[in-house]
Amino acid sequence: MTHTPPQDLLSAMFKAATAAALPSECVPGHLPARPRGRTVVVGAGKAAAAMAAALERAWDGPLDGLVVTRYGHRVPTARIEVVEASHPVPDGAGVAASRRILDLVAGLDADDLVICLISGGGSALLALPAAPVTLDDKQAVTAALLRCGASIGEMNCVRKHLSAIKGGRLALACAPARVVSLIISDVPGDDLTAIASGPTVTDSSTSGDAWAVIEKYALDVPAAVRSVLTNASEETPKPGDARFSRVENILIATPQMSLEAAADVARRGGYAPLILSDRIEGEARDVAEVHAAIARQVGRYGQPLAAPAVLLSGGETTVTLGADASGRGGRNSEFLLALAISLDGLDGVRAIACDTDGIDGSQDNAGAVIGPDTLTRAAGLGLDAKAFQANHDAYSFFERLGDLLISGPTLTNVNDFRAIVIYDERPDCEPKGSPHD
């Protein structure tokens, strides 16, 4: 059987993973029936603008509304306004857009319909601090949580309890109108309460849980944040709340769906795919070491499957930055640098790791690729891989090698995508030469 060359397969799998979650593919099949009254569209996330455009094309009646997306993720829309704001640290544009969203849904009646378009990134973009917390306070807490390595669930627990719109509060503002949320998941386990901090979902966590996160990482937070989380007089709405009887939350794209699309590409390319998990969390370099160990097991013993094979995984790793770290890079680039170091030039292994939104952290790359020659080529350029790793500077490392993958915004977001190809040394599996020749 002829096998797809490994480096070509990596690219094809990433494209398939993102394509499976594109709003143009997953929005039209989940639209509710037209209401007797108005249809108002609101939403937030990295895919929100693309979701709005897909909805406009498929909707056969009048509608209007507003969605907020990340800077650079705007797409043309005719009836739904698109506002761009900052991610991952919120800014004034996100606050103003959130206030306008609450104004749009105020005063609706039971014959009206609100369609909420929710995707990853919405926690930062749908920013409306609960008094007396200010935007400056929210920015400081967000930056501290990002730096300390808190998980996405921990971050969103804190953010929803400091918000006047997340943690189910947007749904309450829409009552008595019917609410249908179309949701693209970017969180491990597809936890609806965590995706964009669950603006239309009841919340089982408490302000005490949020304060426990602050204490866990020993964060120095503003006084207003301490006051809200330790003396909360108004909690988020809890499961069983009758006010959510007309709220429906629908997952329309998930990390698992994208991993399955990539697995199908691998099979058609002559490789046996194994999806390790769609919900892997943990420090990026630790996750890389585990993946490297599994790749070695496949290559050496044919366990848990024989080469040619592909290991696939999703989820969201974290990167804990030391006080002296000054490098550039996102969690996927950091994962790959650690993977390359752990594999130490092992023949017959190539890998890719990318954020499916096309932006790894705050840089301009989706991720990067590695192969058996990564460390050798780096040494030839005088690059010390471990030194770059210590400084959390994976972006600069792969930039010097020419191994960054730059896709631009994909206009969707199902979080991390990782693929490791383990192949035989036969000519039909590994073509002659390097992809950099």
N, C-alpha and C positions, 0 to 999 in steps of 0.2 A: 504493500500500500504506500502511496506517495503521501508524505506528511508535509503540512504547511511549515515553512521555515520558522523556527522559534521566534525570531524577532518580529516577523510578520504576524504571527499568531498573537503576540502580546498586544500589538496595535489593534488588531481586529477584535479581540475580546474587550478591550476598553471601549471601543466604539460601539460594540453591541450592548455593553452594560449601560452606557449613557443613553443610547437610542431607545432602550426598553422603558426608560423613565421620562422620555420627552413628553411635555404636556400635549403636544399635537396628537400623540398616540393614546394617552391615558385619560384625558379630560372628556372627550366627546361621549364615550360610552357610559358615563356615570352622571349625566345631567338629569336633574329632577324635572317633573312635569311643570308646565307653566302655571303660575298661580292666577287667581282671579284678580288680585291686586298688582302692586308694583313688584318688580324684581330689582333688588339692589345687590351689587357685587362689591365685596370688600376682601382684603387679604394682605398677606405679608410673606416674604421669603425670597430666596434667590431665584425661584422659579415663578414668582407671582405674576410678573409681567407676561411671560410666555403662556402661563395658564389663562390669564385674562384674554390674550389674543386668541387662544384656542377656543375659549368659551364664546367669544364674540362670533367667531366663524360658524359655530355649531348651533347657536341659540336662534330660535325662529320668532322671537318676540322682542318687545322693547326692554331695555335695561340700561342702567347707569351705575356708576360707582367709582371706587378708588382703591388701588392697591399700592403697596410700597415695596420696593425691591432694592437690591444693593446697587451702588454706583457702578455703571458699566453694564448692567443687566437689563436695561430698558429695551423693549421692542415696540414697534408701532401698534397702537390701538385706536379705534375710532370712537368708542362710547365710554370706555372705562379709563379713567385718568390713571396715569402711572407716575408715582413720585419716587425718586431715588434718595437713599439715605445711607448712613455709614454702617459697616459691619466689619469686625465683630464688636467693636466698641460703639455704642449708640451716639447719635448727634442730634442737634436741634431739628434737623429736617425730619427725622423719624418721630420725634415728639409731636411736631406740628401735624404730620400726616395722621398719627394716631388720634389726635384730638378731632381731626376732620372726619375720620372713620366713625367715631362715636357720634358725631353730629349727624352723619348720613343715616345711621340706623335708629336715631331717636324719633319717637312719634309714629312708628310703623304700627299697623294693626294686624289682626289675625288673618286677613286675606293676603298679606304681603309675604314675600319670600326673600330671605337673605342668603346668597351663595357666598360662602367664605372660601377663599383660595389660599391654602396654607402649605408652606414648604419650609425646609431647613433654612435657618438664618432669620426666621421670623422673630425669634426672641430679642435680637438686637434691633431689628428694624421696626418692630411694633413696640416702641419705647414710650411709655407714659408713666413716669414715676408716681407712686402713691405719696400724697402729702404726709409728712413734711420733707420727704426725700426729694432732692433736686437732681437735675441732669448731671451736674458735676459729681454728685454722690454716686449716682448709678454708673457713671464712667469709671470712677475710681474702683468701685467694687468689681466691675466687669474685668478691668485690666488686672486686678489682683487675682481673680479667679483663673484667668487665662494663664498667668505666669506661674501659679503654684501647681498646675497640673490637675486641677479638679476635673472630674468626669463631666460629660454633657448633662447627665441626670442631676448631678450636684449643682452645676451652674444654673440649670433651669429651675431647680427647686428654689434657689435664692432669688432669681430674677422674677419669678411669678409672684413671690410674696412681697416684692417691692414695687409691684405694678398695679396700675388702675385699669388695665385692659386685658392682661393675660390671666392664666389660671381660671378660665371660665367666665371672666367678667365681660368679655365681648358678647358672649351669648346672652347673658343677662340683659345687656343694653339693648339687644334686638327684640326682646319680648314685647308684645305677644306674637310677633311674626314667626313664621316657620324658619328654621335655620338648617341649611345643608352645607356641611364643610367637606370639600374635596381636598384630600391631604396626601402629599408626597412625603414619605417618611425618610428621615435622615438619622434616626437614632437607633441604637442597638435594641432589638426586641420590639421595635415599632410601638413603643409606649406612647399612646395618644396624649397623655398628660405632659410628655416631655417635648414632643414635636412643636417647635415654636412656642414652648411653654404653655401649650394647651389653651389657647384663647377661647375655645368653644367646648371645653371638656371639664367635667367636674374634677375636683382635685382632692386626693386622699391625704396629701402631705399637709403639714402645718407650718406656721411661722417658726415654731420650735425646732422643727426639722431643718429649716433653712438656717437658723442660728447655729445649729450643731455643725453645719458645714463650715461656717465662719470659724468656729472654735477648732474644728479638726485641723484646719490649715493655719491656725493662729494668725488670722488676718487682722490688720489694724484698719477698722472701717470707720466712716464718718459717724458722728453722734446720731444723726437722723436715722441712719440705717439700723444702728443698735436699738434705737427707740422703737421703730416699727417692728423689728423681728423679736424683740423681747417683751413688748407690751402691746401686742396686736389686739385691737378692739374689734376688728372686723376681719374674719378669716375668708379664705377662698371658698366658693360653694362646694359642698361635699357630695359624694355619690348618694343617689336617692333623692336629690333635690327635685321637687315637683316642677320647678321652673324650667327644667331641661326636658320636659316631656315632648316638646316639639323640636328638639335638636337632634340632628343625625350627623354623625361623623363617619366618613367613608375613606378608607385607605385606597388610593388609586395607583400608587407605585411604591415599591418597597425595595430595600437592598437585596432581599432574597430573589425577587423577580429579576433583578439585573444580574445577579450571580448565575441564575439559571440560564439567562440569555447567553452569557459568556461561556458557560459549560456546553451549551449546544454548539457554539462556534468551535470549541475545542474538539468535540466529538467528530464534527464534520471535517476537521483538519487532521484527524488520525490520532488524537490523544485521548487518554482516559482522564476525565475530569473528576476531581474530588472537592466538593464544597466543605471546607472545614467548619465554617460558621459564618452567619451574617451578623453576629453581635459581639465580635472580639473587641475588648477594651484593655487598657493597661498602658504602661509606659512604652512608647514606640520601639525603643531599642530592646526591651525585654521581649516584646511580641516578636521582633525580628529574630531573636535567638531561638525561640521555639519553632518558628517557621523554618529556619535553617536546619534545625535538628530533624524535622519531619522530611525535608527535602533530601537530606543525607540518607535517611532510612529508606526512602523510595529508591534512590539511586544505588545504594549498596545491597539492600536485601529484597527489594521489590515489595516492601510493606509500607502502608496498607494497600498499595497497588503498584503495579509494575510500570516502568517507563516504556514508551513515552507517555508522560502524564502531566497533568496541570493541577496544582493546588490553588484553590480560590478561597478568598475570605473577604469579609466586609466588617463593618462596625466603625468604631471611632477610637483611635489611640490618643494618647496625650503626650505632651512633652513638658517636663518640669525644668524650668530655666533656673540656673544658678545666678547668684547676684552679679557675677562677672561675665556672664554670657553676652556676647555682642554680635553673634553671627546671624545670618539670614537662613530661613528655611521653614518649612511646614512639617507636619507630623509624617506625611508620606515620604518626603525626601529623607527625613531623619530615619524612618524605618528602613529605607533602601540602603542608606549608608551603613547602618548597623548590620543589615543582612549581608552586604558585601564583605564587611569585616569578619563576620561570623563564618561565612562560606569559605573565605580565604582562597579565592581563585579556583574553587572546585569546578572541574570540567563538567560540561553537560547541564548547566543550570543557568537560566536567564530569568529575569523578573521585572515586573512593573508594579508601581504603586502610585495611585493618583487619587485626588479628590474628584468625585464625579461632577462637582460643580465647575471644574476647570481651574480652580484657584486653590493652591495648596497653602493654607495659612494666609499670609498677607502679601505673597509674592505674585509674579505673573505666570507661574508655571502650574500645570495640573499636578505634576509629579516628576518622575524620572524613570530611567531604566538602568539595569545592570546586567553584566555578563561575566563569564569567566575571566576576561581580561581587564576588568574594571580597575583592580588594584595595581596591576602591572602598568597599565597606561598612566595611572595617577602617579606612580613612582617615577615614571619616565619624565613627567612634568614637574617633578620635585614636590608633589603634593603628599602630605602625611595624612592619611585617612583618619587615623585616630585623633590627631590634633584637631581636624575639622569637626569630628564628632564631639570632642570635649567642649568645643566652642559653639555647639549647636549651629554649625554653619554648612549644613548639607547643600543648600542652594548654591553657594559659591563653589563647593567641590564639584558638583555635577555641571555647573556652568562652565568651569574650566575644561571639563572633559567633553563638553558638547552633548551631554546625555540628558539634559532637561527635556521634558515633554511639555510643550506649550500649545494648548488647544484653544485658549481663549474661553470666555464663559460658555458653558454648555447649555445654560438656561434650564437646568434641572439640578437635583441634588439628592442623591441617595447615599451620601457619605463616602467613606473610604472604599477603594477597589484595589485589591491586591491579587496578583497572579504570578505564580512561580512555575516555569516550564522545566521539567526534568526530561531530558531526551537522550537517546542513544547516540553513539558517535558515527552512525551510518551516514553516508552522503545525502540520502534523501531526507534526513532529519535535520542535519546541520550543514548548510551550504558553506562552500569554501570562502575564506576571507572573513572580514569583520564588517558589521553594519556601518562602520565609519570609513571603510575603504572608498 
